[in-house]
């Protein structure tokens, strides 16, 4: 099972305040533990929403909205993508994580959909297409 561990933004992350050397060291150690356990697939911090945009969809119309975005509690400051055996294992990993912010913070855990989750609507042809796309993306990543 794959899970995204979503680090929720805080006022300091939205202000662009960089983490301390102490926090970077603690996070590096935690990331090493994830790698050594063979569960880390990806993980990154994100720039504040002031450097981002949203694209709003309304039928065929698209509207680009520049950041920053108002509700800090709804924003993301970073993430990990992990592959573990259960939600409980994902929770245990998050409980071992250093607090990613200087103030109180939250990490949201969300399971990633797998092909089998989509049911009969995800036809054999669509599954083959998805596998082909992911294989090509992986090959392109190796080239860069």
Beta strands, then each sheet from edge to edge (+ up, - down):
strand 1: 2-8
strand 2: 40-45
strand 3: 53-58
strand 4: 61-66
strand 5: 76-83
strand 6: 107-111
sheet 1: 2+ 5- 1+ 6-
sheet 2: 3+ 4-
end
